[in-house]
Amino acid sequence: MTPDEAVVGRTGKLVVGTRGADGPGEVLVQVRGGTETFLAYSDEPLARGATVLVIESRGYRQVVVMAWSDPLLSSGEEGGDAR
């Protein structure tokens, strides 16, 4: 399995929540000029719609993710004014 390094460090949205040790979810990531879906694994369950950071590629369209909140956005609102 060759890791897909292009996706590591990207953020995405879960379209199917992860179940931690019980199984993967699915994440939609903007990469290579478009959007692609990957099986998403995480240590803890994460809800559908959560913003995540891809921290590892397992190859074959499988990634490891963690919950992500953009530190540059004010009040935790996406699209907020960071002034």
Beta strands, then each sheet from edge to edge (+ up, - down):
strand 1: 11-16
strand 2: 18-19
strand 3: 25-31
strand 4: 34-41
strand 5: 45-46
strand 6: 51-59
strand 7: 62-67
sheet 1: 1+ 3- 4+ 7+ 6- 1+
sheet 2: 2+ 5-
end
